[in-house]
Amino acid sequence: MVRTALLAVCVIFSACTVVKIGKGDTNTIQHDGGAEEASNLANRACRRAGGQAAEIISTVNKDPSLPPGTGKQVTTFRCGSAAGR
């Protein structure tokens, strides 16, 4: 169920964002923008998958030669319930 919902999110955001389901309980989003954009996208993906909130694990540049926070970003996150955090 969660995989189906996250795949649906991937299709919806495919023009500018890619959501990948990771092994275990982590997922990644590839996006433009900084930390606030990463948090917004991860929270939206978690809500669509039936969770309440996203916990951001890390955000890095896809191209490490660029200055931090510029270019495509890759954010790793996990979904959980707001009450459990």
Secondary structure, DSSP 8 states (H G I E B T S, - for coil): -HHHHHHHHHHHTTTT-EEEE-STTEEEEEESS-HHHHHHHHHHHHHHTT-SEEEEEEEEESSTTS-TT-SSEEEEEEEE-GGG-
